[in-house]
Amino acid sequence: MPAPKPTCSELMRWLKFNLGSLGALTGTDQRALSAAAHIIELYAVSRDAHALVAFQHVVLAMQPKTREFAYHAIAHSMEWDDRLRVWVRAGLPDIAITRDPSVESKAS
């Protein structure tokens, strides 16, 4: 049985499918987003508060306008409804959500 692919290897394709364009991401943002996805995967299986601290620091390394991608990436390893709870528990500042695929998919 082949080893599962790392979370980050599917993340960009998954985000693009759910959100559309990822054009605002710089190389630094992409690296931080990839790290954030791995950290959330760890949090999803461990519920360790230290993982949320790491998530906060990595997300804050992203440009403010690209942090929404990290918010939605929470649902890649968890559920759409977990995003706000995890974001708040990580101590991250409020962000303006410009696209919400969880709402759009429920409306269909």
N, CA, C and O atoms as a printed pandas DataFrame, in Angstrom:
     atom_number atom_name residue_name chain_id  residue_number  x_coord  y_coord  z_coord
0              1         N          MET        A               1    0.849   -1.176    0.000
1              2        CA          MET        A               1    0.000    0.000    0.000
2              3         C          MET        A               1    0.897    1.243    0.000
3              4         O          MET        A               1    1.772    1.366    0.858
4              5         N          PRO        A               2    0.697    2.155   -0.938
5              6        CA          PRO        A               2    1.555    3.342   -1.000
6              7         C          PRO        A               2    1.308    4.276    0.184
7              8         O          PRO        A               2    0.206    4.352    0.727
8              9         N          ALA        A               3    2.350    4.965    0.553
9             10        CA          ALA        A               3    2.231    5.938    1.647
10            11         C          ALA        A               3    1.312    7.075    1.216
11            12         O          ALA        A               3    1.307    7.454    0.045
12            13         N          PRO        A               4    0.528    7.626    2.154
13            14        CA          PRO        A               4   -0.342    8.750    1.788
14            15         C          PRO        A               4    0.488    9.963    1.385
15            16         O          PRO        A               4    1.598   10.168    1.877
16            17         N          LYS        A               5   -0.069   10.757    0.486
17            18        CA          LYS        A               5    0.617   11.972    0.060
18            19         C          LYS        A               5    0.610   12.987    1.201
19            20         O          LYS        A               5   -0.342   13.039    1.979
20            21         N          PRO        A               6    1.661   13.789    1.303
21            22        CA          PRO        A               6    1.671   14.838    2.327
22            23         C          PRO        A               6    0.525   15.823    2.099
23            24         O          PRO        A               6    0.144   16.097    0.961
24            25         N          THR        A               7   -0.008   16.341    3.174
25            26        CA          THR        A               7   -1.124   17.287    3.114
26            27         C          THR        A               7   -0.868   18.417    2.131
27            28         O          THR        A               7   -1.747   18.770    1.345
28            29         N          CYS        A               8    0.311   18.977    2.169
29            30        CA          CYS        A               8    0.602   20.147    1.334
30            31         C          CYS        A               8    0.626   19.818   -0.150
31            32         O          CYS        A               8    0.442   20.711   -0.978
32            33         N          SER        A               9    0.848   18.556   -0.506
33            34        CA          SER        A               9    0.926   18.220   -1.932
34            35         C          SER        A               9   -0.420   18.357   -2.632
35            36         O          SER        A               9   -0.463   18.587   -3.841
36            37         N          GLU        A              10   -1.496   18.224   -1.912
37            38        CA          GLU        A              10   -2.842   18.349   -2.474
38            39         C          GLU        A              10   -3.495   19.677   -2.128
39            40         O          GLU        A              10   -4.527   20.024   -2.703
40            41         N          LEU        A              11   -2.918   20.419   -1.208
41            42        CA          LEU        A              11   -3.571   21.623   -0.686
42            43         C          LEU        A              11   -3.847   22.673   -1.750
43            44         O          LEU        A              11   -4.969   23.172   -1.831
44            45         N          MET        A              12   -2.876   23.020   -2.555
45            46        CA          MET        A              12   -3.070   24.095   -3.527
46            47         C          MET        A              12   -4.152   23.726   -4.538
47            48         O          MET        A              12   -4.980   24.562   -4.898
48            49         N          ARG        A              13   -4.144   22.485   -4.992
49            50        CA          ARG        A              13   -5.177   22.035   -5.920
50            51         C          ARG        A              13   -6.556   22.096   -5.248
51            52         O          ARG        A              13   -7.530   22.527   -5.865
52            53         N          TRP        A              14   -6.634   21.670   -3.997
53            54        CA          TRP        A              14   -7.878   21.678   -3.229
54            55         C          TRP        A              14   -8.377   23.108   -3.027
55            56         O          TRP        A              14   -9.563   23.384   -3.208
56            57         N          LEU        A              15   -7.469   24.022   -2.651
57            58        CA          LEU        A              15   -7.867   25.423   -2.465
58            59         C          LEU        A              15   -8.330   26.045   -3.784
59            60         O          LEU        A              15   -9.333   26.757   -3.828
60            61         N          LYS        A              16   -7.597   25.769   -4.841
61            62        CA          LYS        A              16   -7.979   26.333   -6.137
62            63         C          LYS        A              16   -9.350   25.820   -6.558
63            64         O          LYS        A              16  -10.159   26.587   -7.080
64            65         N          PHE        A              17   -9.623   24.550   -6.344
65            66        CA          PHE        A              17  -10.922   23.977   -6.675
66            67         C          PHE        A              17  -12.033   24.653   -5.870
67            68         O          PHE        A              17  -13.101   24.950   -6.405
68            69         N          ASN        A              18  -11.774   24.894   -4.582
69            70        CA          ASN        A              18  -12.801   25.448   -3.701
70            71         C          ASN        A              18  -12.894   26.963   -3.733
71            72         O          ASN        A              18  -13.970   27.516   -3.504
72            73         N          LEU        A              19  -11.789   27.649   -4.012
73            74        CA          LEU        A              19  -11.772   29.111   -3.926
74            75         C          LEU        A              19  -11.549   29.816   -5.248
75            76         O          LEU        A              19  -11.860   31.000   -5.385
76            77         N          GLY        A              20  -11.021   29.110   -6.204
77            78        CA          GLY        A              20  -10.687   29.763   -7.476
78            79         C          GLY        A              20   -9.246   30.228   -7.469
79            80         O          GLY        A              20   -8.358   29.487   -7.048
80            81         N          SER        A              21   -9.007   31.417   -7.918
81            82        CA          SER        A              21   -7.649   31.943   -8.078
82            83         C          SER        A              21   -6.878   32.023   -6.768
83            84         O          SER        A              21   -7.417   32.406   -5.730
84            85         N          LEU        A              22   -5.618   31.656   -6.841
85            86        CA          LEU        A              22   -4.697   31.775   -5.707
86            87         C          LEU        A              22   -3.602   32.789   -6.028
87            88         O          LEU        A              22   -2.535   32.776   -5.415
88            89         N          GLY        A              23   -3.871   33.659   -6.984
89            90        CA          GLY        A              23   -2.879   34.580   -7.515
90            91         C          GLY        A              23   -2.222   35.508   -6.518
91            92         O          GLY        A              23   -1.107   35.969   -6.764
92            93         N          ALA        A              24   -2.871   35.801   -5.398
93            94        CA          ALA        A              24   -2.301   36.735   -4.426
94            95         C          ALA        A              24   -1.160   36.134   -3.614
95            96         O          ALA        A              24   -0.431   36.867   -2.945
96            97         N          LEU        A              25   -0.989   34.807   -3.659
97            98        CA          LEU        A              25    0.043   34.156   -2.856
98            99         C          LEU        A              25    1.439   34.382   -3.433
99           100         O          LEU        A              25    1.689   34.102   -4.605
100          101         N          THR        A              26    2.334   34.887   -2.605
101          102        CA          THR        A              26    3.740   34.984   -2.979
102          103         C          THR        A              26    4.417   33.653   -2.645
103          104         O          THR        A              26    3.794   32.769   -2.057
104          105         N          GLY        A              27    5.668   33.514   -3.013
105          106        CA          GLY        A              27    6.417   32.315   -2.656
106          107         C          GLY        A              27    6.488   32.117   -1.146
107          108         O          GLY        A              27    6.380   30.994   -0.654
108          109         N          THR        A              28    6.668   33.205   -0.423
109          110        CA          THR        A              28    6.705   33.129    1.042
110          111         C          THR        A              28    5.351   32.702    1.590
111          112         O          THR        A              28    5.276   31.857    2.482
112          113         N          ASP        A              29    4.283   33.284    1.058
113          114        CA          ASP        A              29    2.936   32.910    1.495
114          115         C          ASP        A              29    2.670   31.433    1.239
115          116         O          ASP        A              29    2.100   30.750    2.089
116          117         N          GLN        A              30    3.076   30.938    0.080
117          118        CA          GLN        A              30    2.857   29.523   -0.253
118          119         C          GLN        A              30    3.579   28.615    0.730
119          120         O          GLN        A              30    3.035   27.595    1.153
120          121         N          ARG        A              31    4.790   28.977    1.091
121          122        CA          ARG        A              31    5.547   28.160    2.052
122          123         C          ARG        A              31    4.896   28.195    3.430
123          124         O          ARG        A              31    4.784   27.166    4.096
124          125         N          ALA        A              32    4.470   29.377    3.853
125          126        CA          ALA        A              32    3.796   29.492    5.150
126          127         C          ALA        A              32    2.474   28.729    5.138
127          128         O          ALA        A              32    2.126   28.068    6.117
128          129         N          LEU        A              33    1.745   28.821    4.039
129          130        CA          LEU        A              33    0.471   28.110    3.921
130          131         C          LEU        A              33    0.678   26.604    3.959
131          132         O          LEU        A              33   -0.104   25.886    4.582
132          133         N          SER        A              34    1.714   26.125    3.305
133          134        CA          SER        A              34    2.044   24.704    3.336
134          135         C          SER        A              34    2.360   24.257    4.765
135          136         O          SER        A              34    1.889   23.212    5.215
136          137         N          ALA        A              35    3.155   25.048    5.464
137          138        CA          ALA        A              35    3.473   24.731    6.867
138          139         C          ALA        A              35    2.207   24.757    7.720
139          140         O          ALA        A              35    2.015   23.891    8.573
140          141         N          ALA        A              36    1.350   25.740    7.494
141          142        CA          ALA        A              36    0.100   25.852    8.253
142          143         C          ALA        A              36   -0.765   24.610    8.051
143          144         O          ALA        A              36   -1.380   24.115    8.996
144          145         N          ALA        A              37   -0.810   24.108    6.817
145          146        CA          ALA        A              37   -1.611   22.916    6.533
146          147         C          ALA        A              37   -1.099   21.699    7.306
147          148         O          ALA        A              37   -1.892   20.915    7.827
148          149         N          HIS        A              38    0.218   21.544    7.379
149          150        CA          HIS        A              38    0.788   20.428    8.148
150          151         C          HIS        A              38    0.502   20.590    9.641
151          152         O          HIS        A              38    0.221   19.617   10.340
152          153         N          ILE        A              39    0.577   21.813   10.109
153          154        CA          ILE        A              39    0.319   22.063   11.538
154          155         C          ILE        A              39   -1.134   21.770   11.877
155          156         O          ILE        A              39   -1.419   21.191   12.926
156          157         N          ILE        A              40   -2.057   22.163   11.004
157          158        CA          ILE        A              40   -3.466   21.881   11.260
158          159         C          ILE        A              40   -3.749   20.383   11.193
159          160         O          ILE        A              40   -4.590   19.872   11.932
160          161         N          GLU        A              41   -3.059   19.694   10.322
161          162        CA          GLU        A              41   -3.196   18.231   10.282
162          163         C          GLU        A              41   -2.754   17.631   11.622
163          164         O          GLU        A              41   -3.407   16.729   12.146
164          165         N          LEU        A              42   -1.661   18.127   12.167
165          166        CA          LEU        A              42   -1.198   17.687   13.488
166          167         C          LEU        A              42   -2.242   18.010   14.556
167          168         O          LEU        A              42   -2.563   17.166   15.393
168          169         N          TYR        A              43   -2.768   19.227   14.522
169          170        CA          TYR        A              43   -3.784   19.617   15.505
170          171         C          TYR        A              43   -5.031   18.737   15.375
171          172         O          TYR        A              43   -5.635   18.370   16.382
172          173         N          ALA        A              44   -5.410   18.403   14.163
173          174        CA          ALA        A              44   -6.610   17.598   13.940
174          175         C          ALA        A              44   -6.523   16.229   14.613
175          176         O          ALA        A              44   -7.534   15.691   15.065
176          177         N          VAL        A              45   -5.325   15.673   14.679
177          178        CA          VAL        A              45   -5.173   14.353   15.296
178          179         C          VAL        A              45   -4.740   14.408   16.759
179          180         O          VAL        A              45   -4.906   13.434   17.493
180          181         N          SER        A              46   -4.181   15.553   17.187
181          182        CA          SER        A              46   -3.650   15.613   18.554
182          183         C          SER        A              46   -4.419   16.540   19.487
183          184         O          SER        A              46   -4.443   16.328   20.699
184          185         N          ARG        A              47   -5.038   17.552   18.928
185          186        CA          ARG        A              47   -5.704   18.622   19.691
186          187         C          ARG        A              47   -4.735   19.276   20.690
187          188         O          ARG        A              47   -5.142   19.747   21.752
188          189         N          ASP        A              48   -3.477   19.294   20.334
189          190        CA          ASP        A              48   -2.439   19.887   21.174
190          191         C          ASP        A              48   -2.430   21.401   20.989
191          192         O          ASP        A              48   -2.309   21.892   19.867
192          193         N          ALA        A              49   -2.556   22.137   22.088
193          194        CA          ALA        A              49   -2.590   23.599   22.037
194          195         C          ALA        A              49   -1.303   24.188   21.465
195          196         O          ALA        A              49   -1.323   25.277   20.892
196          197         N          HIS        A              50   -0.199   23.489   21.613
197          198        CA          HIS        A              50    1.062   23.985   21.056
198          199         C          HIS        A              50    0.999   24.065   19.530
199          200         O          HIS        A              50    1.624   24.932   18.921
200          201         N          ALA        A              51    0.241   23.155   18.921
201          202        CA          ALA        A              51    0.075   23.198   17.467
202          203         C          ALA        A              51   -0.649   24.478   17.055
203          204         O          ALA        A              51   -0.345   25.052   16.009
204          205         N          LEU        A              52   -1.599   24.925   17.866
205          206        CA          LEU        A              52   -2.306   26.170   17.546
206          207         C          LEU        A              52   -1.385   27.378   17.657
207          208         O          LEU        A              52   -1.516   28.330   16.887
208          209         N          VAL        A              53   -0.458   27.349   18.605
209          210        CA          VAL        A              53    0.525   28.436   18.718
210          211         C          VAL        A              53    1.395   28.466   17.460
211          212         O          VAL        A              53    1.657   29.531   16.901
212          213         N          ALA        A              54    1.831   27.303   17.030
213          214        CA          ALA        A              54    2.643   27.226   15.808
214          215         C          ALA        A              54    1.833   27.714   14.608
215          216         O          ALA        A              54    2.358   28.443   13.766
216          217         N          PHE        A              55    0.564   27.323   14.520
217          218        CA          PHE        A              55   -0.305   27.762   13.429
218          219         C          PHE        A              55   -0.412   29.282   13.423
219          220         O          PHE        A              55   -0.315   29.913   12.371
220          221         N          GLN        A              56   -0.609   29.860   14.591
221          222        CA          GLN        A              56   -0.709   31.327   14.690
222          223         C          GLN        A              56    0.543   32.002   14.134
223          224         O          GLN        A              56    0.447   32.934   13.336
224          225         N          HIS        A              57    1.694   31.539   14.548
225          226        CA          HIS        A              57    2.947   32.168   14.112
226          227         C          HIS        A              57    3.162   32.035   12.605
227          228         O          HIS        A              57    3.605   32.977   11.948
228          229         N          VAL        A              58    2.849   30.878   12.074
229          230        CA          VAL        A              58    3.040   30.668   10.643
230          231         C          VAL        A              58    2.061   31.522    9.838
231          232         O          VAL        A              58    2.447   32.125    8.837
232          233         N          VAL        A              59    0.808   31.576   10.265
233          234        CA          VAL        A              59   -0.186   32.389    9.546
234          235         C          VAL        A              59    0.189   33.867    9.599
235          236         O          VAL        A              59    0.020   34.583    8.613
236          237         N          LEU        A              60    0.693   34.326   10.733
237          238        CA          LEU        A              60    1.069   35.745   10.845
238          239         C          LEU        A              60    2.272   36.087    9.971
239          240         O          LEU        A              60    2.547   37.263    9.730
240          241         N          ALA        A              61    2.987   35.077    9.496
241          242        CA          ALA        A              61    4.093   35.321    8.561
242          243         C          ALA        A              61    3.582   35.584    7.141
243          244         O          ALA        A              61    4.338   36.010    6.269
244          245         N          MET        A              62    2.299   35.325    6.923
245          246        CA          MET        A              62    1.692   35.558    5.605
246          247         C          MET        A              62    1.238   37.014    5.500
247          248         O          MET        A              62    1.020   37.687    6.508
248          249         N          GLN        A              63    1.102   37.480    4.268
249          250        CA          GLN        A              63    0.525   38.803    4.058
250          251         C          GLN        A              63   -0.914   38.796    4.590
251          252         O          GLN        A              63   -1.620   37.801    4.421
252          253         N          PRO        A              64   -1.355   39.868    5.220
253          254        CA          PRO        A              64   -2.740   39.902    5.722
254          255         C          PRO        A              64   -3.778   39.546    4.661
255          256         O          PRO        A              64   -4.770   38.883    4.964
256          257         N          LYS        A              65   -3.559   39.980    3.423
257          258        CA          LYS        A              65   -4.552   39.717    2.377
258          259         C          LYS        A              65   -4.589   38.254    1.929
259          260         O          LYS        A              65   -5.514   37.854    1.222
260          261         N          THR        A              66   -3.605   37.453    2.328
261          262        CA          THR        A              66   -3.592   36.042    1.930
262          263         C          THR        A              66   -3.926   35.100    3.084
263          264         O          THR        A              66   -4.000   33.887    2.885
264          265         N          ARG        A              67   -4.124   35.626    4.256
265          266        CA          ARG        A              67   -4.402   34.763    5.412
266          267         C          ARG        A              67   -5.719   34.016    5.290
267          268         O          ARG        A              67   -5.915   32.986    5.934
268          269         N          GLU        A              68   -6.621   34.532    4.466
269          270        CA          GLU        A              68   -7.891   33.828    4.245
270          271         C          GLU        A              68   -7.653   32.417    3.709
271          272         O          GLU        A              68   -8.424   31.505    4.007
272          273         N          PHE        A              69   -6.596   32.233    2.924
273          274        CA          PHE        A              69   -6.290   30.897    2.418
274          275         C          PHE        A              69   -5.983   29.937    3.563
275          276         O          PHE        A              69   -6.387   28.775    3.520
276          277         N          ALA        A              70   -5.279   30.407    4.574
277          278        CA          ALA        A              70   -4.976   29.574    5.741
278          279         C          ALA        A              70   -6.251   29.253    6.517
279          280         O          ALA        A              70   -6.415   28.145    7.028
280          281         N          TYR        A              71   -7.148   30.229    6.599
281          282        CA          TYR        A              71   -8.439   30.020    7.267
282          283         C          TYR        A              71   -9.189   28.868    6.588
283          284         O          TYR        A              71   -9.668   27.955    7.259
284          285         N          HIS        A              72   -9.287   28.915    5.271
285          286        CA          HIS        A              72  -10.004   27.865    4.550
286          287         C          HIS        A              72   -9.234   26.544    4.559
287          288         O          HIS        A              72   -9.843   25.476    4.503
288          289         N          ALA        A              73   -7.911   26.607    4.628
289          290        CA          ALA        A              73   -7.102   25.384    4.654
290          291         C          ALA        A              73   -7.375   24.531    5.886
291          292         O          ALA        A              73   -7.098   23.331    5.884
292          293         N          ILE        A              74   -7.910   25.131    6.921
293          294        CA          ILE        A              74   -8.284   24.352    8.115
294          295         C          ILE        A              74   -9.234   23.228    7.713
295          296         O          ILE        A              74   -9.139   22.113    8.227
296          297         N          ALA        A              75  -10.148   23.524    6.796
297          298        CA          ALA        A              75  -11.137   22.523    6.369
298          299         C          ALA        A              75  -10.524   21.398    5.541
299          300         O          ALA        A              75  -11.165   20.370    5.328
300          301         N          HIS        A              76   -9.307   21.578    5.078
301          302        CA          HIS        A              76   -8.650   20.516    4.311
302          303         C          HIS        A              76   -8.374   19.301    5.194
303          304         O          HIS        A              76   -8.497   18.165    4.736
304          305         N          SER        A              77   -8.004   19.529    6.452
305          306        CA          SER        A              77   -7.732   18.433    7.385
306          307         C          SER        A              77   -8.854   18.213    8.387
307          308         O          SER        A              77   -8.930   17.167    9.032
308          309         N          MET        A              78   -9.726   19.215    8.512
309          310        CA          MET        A              78  -10.812   19.125    9.483
310          311         C          MET        A              78  -12.137   19.291    8.718
311          312         O          MET        A              78  -12.278   18.771    7.611
312          313         N          GLU        A              79  -13.081   19.993    9.288
313          314        CA          GLU        A              79  -14.381   20.231    8.656
314          315         C          GLU        A              79  -14.556   21.720    8.398
315          316         O          GLU        A              79  -13.905   22.543    9.043
316          317         N          TRP        A              80  -15.428   22.071    7.462
317          318        CA          TRP        A              80  -15.691   23.487    7.172
318          319         C          TRP        A              80  -16.117   24.226    8.434
319          320         O          TRP        A              80  -15.716   25.369    8.654
320          321         N          ASP        A              81  -16.923   23.578    9.258
321          322        CA          ASP        A              81  -17.438   24.234   10.469
322          323         C          ASP        A              81  -16.377   24.423   11.543
323          324         O          ASP        A              81  -16.618   25.148   12.508
324          325         N          ASP        A              82  -15.219   23.800   11.411
325          326        CA          ASP        A              82  -14.140   23.944   12.392
326          327         C          ASP        A              82  -13.318   25.218   12.192
327          328         O          ASP        A              82  -12.588   25.630   13.094
328          329         N          ARG        A              83  -13.429   25.843   11.024
329          330        CA          ARG        A              83  -12.532   26.947   10.684
330          331         C          ARG        A              83  -12.546   28.079   11.718
331          332         O          ARG        A              83  -11.489   28.452   12.226
332          333         N          LEU        A              84  -13.692   28.617   12.028
333          334        CA          LEU        A              84  -13.743   29.765   12.934
334          335         C          LEU        A              84  -13.275   29.384   14.334
335          336         O          LEU        A              84  -12.528   30.135   14.962
336          337         N          ARG        A              85  -13.704   28.231   14.826
337          338        CA          ARG        A              85  -13.306   27.791   16.170
338          339         C          ARG        A              85  -11.792   27.664   16.272
339          340         O          ARG        A              85  -11.195   28.136   17.240
340          341         N          VAL        A              86  -11.172   27.038   15.292
341          342        CA          VAL        A              86   -9.718   26.857   15.304
342          343         C          VAL        A              86   -9.022   28.209   15.172
343          344         O          VAL        A              86   -8.051   28.474   15.881
344          345         N          TRP        A              87   -9.505   29.062   14.277
345          346        CA          TRP        A              87   -8.912   30.387   14.060
346          347         C          TRP        A              87   -8.898   31.188   15.363
347          348         O          TRP        A              87   -7.886   31.788   15.726
348          349         N          VAL        A              88  -10.027   31.189   16.054
349          350        CA          VAL        A              88  -10.140   31.941   17.312
350          351         C          VAL        A              88   -9.261   31.316   18.390
351          352         O          VAL        A              88   -8.571   32.036   19.112
352          353         N          ARG        A              89   -9.274   30.001   18.511
353          354        CA          ARG        A              89   -8.433   29.328   19.512
354          355         C          ARG        A              89   -6.953   29.552   19.261
355          356         O          ARG        A              89   -6.153   29.532   20.196
356          357         N          ALA        A              90   -6.584   29.765   18.010
357          358        CA          ALA        A              90   -5.188   30.041   17.673
358          359         C          ALA        A              90   -4.827   31.496   17.977
359          360         O          ALA        A              90   -3.666   31.884   17.843
360          361         N          GLY        A              91   -5.798   32.294   18.379
361          362        CA          GLY        A              91   -5.521   33.681   18.733
362          363         C          GLY        A              91   -5.259   34.571   17.538
363          364         O          GLY        A              91   -4.585   35.594   17.655
364          365         N          LEU        A              92   -5.791   34.188   16.384
365          366        CA          LEU        A              92   -5.558   34.976   15.174
366          367         C          LEU        A              92   -6.566   36.110   15.065
367          368         O          LEU        A              92   -7.704   35.980   15.517
368          369         N          PRO        A              93   -6.150   37.226   14.464
369          370        CA          PRO        A              93   -7.045   38.380   14.357
370          371         C          PRO        A              93   -8.191   38.107   13.383
371          372         O          PRO        A              93   -8.095   37.252   12.503
372          373         N          ASP        A              94   -9.266   38.851   13.566
373          374        CA          ASP        A              94  -10.394   38.751   12.634
374          375         C          ASP        A              94   -9.913   39.024   11.221
375          376         O          ASP        A              94   -9.036   39.859   10.996
376          377         N          ILE        A              95  -10.497   38.312   10.278
377          378        CA          ILE        A              95  -10.186   38.551    8.874
378          379         C          ILE        A              95  -11.491   38.698    8.105
379          380         O          ILE        A              95  -12.532   38.182    8.510
380          381         N          ALA        A              96  -11.413   39.397    7.012
381          382        CA          ALA        A              96  -12.576   39.530    6.140
382          383         C          ALA        A              96  -12.610   38.310    5.222
383          384         O          ALA        A              96  -11.672   38.068    4.464
384          385         N          ILE        A              97  -13.676   37.563    5.297
385          386        CA          ILE        A              97  -13.838   36.390    4.440
386          387         C          ILE        A              97  -14.525   36.855    3.159
387          388         O          ILE        A              97  -15.675   37.292    3.179
388          389         N          THR        A              98  -13.809   36.755    2.059
389          390        CA          THR        A              98  -14.361   37.216    0.792
390          391         C          THR        A              98  -15.012   36.090   -0.006
391          392         O          THR        A              98  -15.851   36.333   -0.873
392          393         N          ARG        A              99  -14.614   34.858    0.299
393          394        CA          ARG        A              99  -15.181   33.686   -0.380
394          395         C          ARG        A              99  -15.426   32.619    0.654
395          396         O          ARG        A              99  -14.570   32.363    1.500
396          397         N          ASP        A             100  -16.583   31.994    0.599
397          398        CA          ASP        A             100  -16.863   30.919    1.544
398          399         C          ASP        A             100  -17.485   29.734    0.821
399          400         O          ASP        A             100  -18.703   29.664    0.655
400          401         N          PRO        A             101  -16.646   28.814    0.396
401          402        CA          PRO        A             101  -17.153   27.660   -0.348
402          403         C          PRO        A             101  -18.090   26.779    0.463
403          404         O          PRO        A             101  -18.915   26.074   -0.119
404          405         N          SER        A             102  -17.989   26.796    1.792
405          406        CA          SER        A             102  -18.884   25.955    2.591
406          407         C          SER        A             102  -20.310   26.462    2.484
407          408         O          SER        A             102  -21.247   25.664    2.472
408          409         N          VAL        A             103  -20.492   27.769    2.407
409          410        CA          VAL        A             103  -21.823   28.352    2.256
410          411         C          VAL        A             103  -22.320   28.140    0.834
411          412         O          VAL        A             103  -23.483   27.801    0.616
412          413         N          GLU        A             104  -21.430   28.341   -0.130
413          414        CA          GLU        A             104  -21.805   28.191   -1.534
414          415         C          GLU        A             104  -22.210   26.763   -1.841
415          416         O          GLU        A             104  -23.138   26.546   -2.621
416          417         N          SER        A             105  -21.537   25.776   -1.246
417          418        CA          SER        A             105  -21.882   24.387   -1.525
418          419         C          SER        A             105  -23.205   24.010   -0.850
419          420         O          SER        A             105  -23.938   23.170   -1.373
420          421         N          LYS        A             106  -23.523   24.612    0.295
421          422        CA          LYS        A             106  -24.790   24.338    0.975
422          423         C          LYS        A             106  -25.951   24.981    0.235
423          424         O          LYS        A             106  -27.076   24.483    0.287
424          425         N          ALA        A             107  -25.686   26.084   -0.451
425          426        CA          ALA        A             107  -26.735   26.803   -1.171
426          427         C          ALA        A             107  -27.128   26.056   -2.444
427          428         O          ALA        A             107  -28.231   26.250   -2.957
428          429         N          SER        A             108  -26.245   25.209   -2.957
429          430        CA          SER        A             108  -26.513   24.501   -4.219
430          431         C          SER        A             108  -27.544   23.418   -4.036
431          432         O          SER        A             108  -27.888   22.725   -4.993
